[in-house]
Amino acid sequence: MKIHISRDGQQFGPYTPEQVQEYLATGNLVATDMAWHEGATDWYPITQVGGDSSAVAPGMACPNCGTGLEADQVVCLACGHNLDDPVPSPEEQAAAAQPQSTEIKIPPSQSFEAETAQRSAFVNSVGWAFLIGCILPIFGSAGKWNFPLYDMWVKPSKPFGENEAMKPYPWEMMFDILSAGVVGIACCFMAASMHGRDRGVLLLSLALIIIGTSLAVPDVGKFELQVRTDLSDAIPVVSPPKSSDVDVPEIKTGVRFVNYFYDKMDFNPGEYPALVMVFGLAWVGIVAGAKVRFYRPDNMTAYVMAMVGGAAVILMWLLPLGAGIPVMTAIGSISNDMALGVGLVLMMLMQVGAAVLCFMNQRRIRPSLIKKYSNLAVTLMVASMLMPIVPVWGKVIYNSSNEYTEIAEKRYKYVTDQFGEVWTGYDVAYQEKYLKELEKPLNARISSVMGWFLIGVKYAAWLGGICILIPMALIDLLCGKREPDSGFF
């Protein structure tokens, strides 16, 4: 019988069975080569070729695969079994025959101390954002500061409608203020003393209490605060002639409850419930899902969340609303309000970019790319929220401070014109006696700029903390408690 040999697509031979055994023993042929002889239906492993009785010891065969062995052979060339080792049991052979999974678990992105420190710092920073939103004062158009955390406990000193009268805070607005303070303190405490799913459960509970209450009670979640507005009469263009009685314009103020952020941004989320719901799905999906994938690249739940969040972003900008499709509204705003239009377009591009990164961030790509895409997607999504706010609020600060300073200048000029030329120290003292009742234009400019800036910081911290609370809770719930890398920790 003549044996033909095939190796890597090339054929050799024919050889006799004795030659095949000899070549196997010398290494010229290997166990992975295939053999064929006339009458065979297909190629078969070369180890199934038998030699003559002189080449193979009588009764000598591999106990593992049954292939004939030479007298001095200690390792079966067919299956690699060492003849000195015990023969595997049928159960072990069946287990070895099962296909083994080739999936490799991706290690965490950061070390134990780096991840725990970063996640705790995230919770701590959100806690301070809530505290800032709770504690910072509010500035009114009358140039007066109100401290909501104090005003809510003060009883009205005068009947409603009179000058400087303080209104009592309804419990719904007190809830908005106090909930921010309570959540802020709780976050700072949990950042220092808790880690993992226990912290995530508490954070999610706080978020659901706030959101659930705002859905059940319409006045909760408006974030309205009491401010004092300028109700003074118009300042006469011409000052009265100089006399012993100096006419100082009376500054009249009134109080009202208002959310300056929604008022100046000309946007009320309650008017667009469908848009808010889709945005919430996109926000939670990308921020929580992508961030969890940064910490745990092989987390399947986070992968699905990020995909859903990316799809929700696309849907949000194409959602038909009463005012039109958001993407067209953003582009059209450029011609009406350059600051708002450019900010909205940048916001759209950054959010769509975050969605594209989530779609690119598949499960079988390199771990370094998973971490890179995840971190960049979260950064783009969070930064996109500032794109329309920063230019629009900068414009609010500029226009509002100009208006307030202009009124202060008119009052100051109206009074100084009544004195005419000032020659003596007595005249200066007499003039200062009346001017001290007015705010100097420079002081008005500084206080107004700082006041409107702090209003923006207050509401950005307040509303931003509410938005980030649920994603932050989900990150802790999905990531769980990180185990130390070594016994040192």
Buried (B, 14 or more C-beta within 10 A) or exposed (E): EEBBBBEEEEEBBBBBBBBBBBBBBEEEBEBEBBBBBEEEEEEEBBBEBBBEEEBBBEEEEBEBBEBBBBEEBEBBBBBEBEBEEEEBEEEEEEEEEEEEEEEEEBEBBBBBEEBBEEBBEBBBBBBBBBBBBBBBBBBBBBBBBBBBBEBBEEEEEEEEEEEEBBEBBEEBBBBBBBBBBBBBBBBBBBBEEBBBBBBBBBBBEBBEEBBEBBEEEEBBBBBBBBBBBBEBEEBEEEBEEEEEEBEBBEBEBBBEBBBBBBEBBEEEEEEBEEBBEBBBBBBBBBBBBBBBBBBBBBBEBBBEBBBBBBBBBBBBBEBEEEEEEBBEBBBEBBEEBEBBBBBBBBBBBBBBBBBBBBBEBEEEEEEEEBBBBBBBBBBBBBBBBBBBBBBBBBBBBEEBBEEBBEBBBBBBEBBBEBBEEBEEEEEEEBBEEBBEEBBEBEEBBEBBBEBBBBBBBBBBBBBBBBBBBBBBBBBBBBBBEBEEEEEEE
